[in-house]
Amino acid sequence: MALRNWGICEYPPADQLEKLVGDRNGQHGMRANGQWRLCNSMFGEDNMNDPNMTAPSLQYDEMVHIGKDFSSREVVEAYDARHRQFRDIEGENKAIIAGMGLEKNHTVADFGSGTGAFVMQAAQKCEKVYAVDISPAMLDYAKWKAQNLGLTNIVYCHGGFLTYVHSGSPLDAISTSMALHHLPDFWKQKALARLQGMLKPNGKLFLADVVFTEKMYENNIQAWIDKLASKMGEEMAEDMSRHIRTEHSTFSWIMEGLLLRAGFKIDHAEYTDGVLAKYFCTKVT
């Protein structure tokens, strides 16, 4: 079997990787002019969005819930209410929309759309929004919220990073928050390559997730859990402890490398408390 069929990349030199990271926590770096080969799909580059393709036995099963199980309406509603107690969700999503430069004529997809917080705000700004999630209960709840708001330009899609097939025109932008950690790193690369293939030239990607900086990561993780316990109670702290034990969050240097090798330029990277990261990226054509 040729290496290309296993998603092996021809990595750009280390100096080019640094040039491709545009703005890390406000420190401007050099812009990229170098060229490199994108990662190929494990199952053939031409089949990445083929609706007739049957996933082989090697395919990772992303439809199995990792971490907290969001298969019931009650759990979904409790999750939505709890996060609104300690987060300015509307403010966060407005910042994402502004950071990606979304416009009225844009089409956007949100992977791991959850209860639809980002989707609702994007739908009020953009022409069409695709809400993609592996949880039917999440999609049903988001649809109920959209109906209450009178929003009719949302397409609800039961799927994920590895299984969603985009049949419409290429997307202007893709967002995903607190979802990519459900995949091991090997499959994160596959997922990001698929997202890159769904975007228009110079399309935008926003990615937020639990990502660890190397320095004092153990102390940072424990401080994060203690902070959640103090602000939100022991249940939330246990959720985060379970996340560390069972889910697939990774280091910042790995996440940056995955993004670059999937064909994105990192315009801005922001790290908080050594455990959370946000990336604004542009598809490299």
Buried (B, 14 or more C-beta within 10 A) or exposed (E): EEEBEEBEBEBBEEEBBBBBBBBBEEEEBEEBEEEBEBBBBBBEBEEBBEEEBEEEEEBBEBEEEBBEEBEEBEBBEEBBEBBEEEEEBEEBBBEBBEBBEBEEEBBBBBBBBBBBBBBBBBBEBBBBBBBBBBBEBBBEBBBEBBEEEEBEEBEBBBBBBBBBBBEEEEBBBBBBBBBBBBBBBBBBBBBBBBBBBBBBEEBBBBBBBBBBBEEEBEEBBEBBBEBBBEEBEEEBBEBBBEBBEEBBBBBBEBBBBBBBBBBBBBBBBBBEEBBBBBBBBBBBE
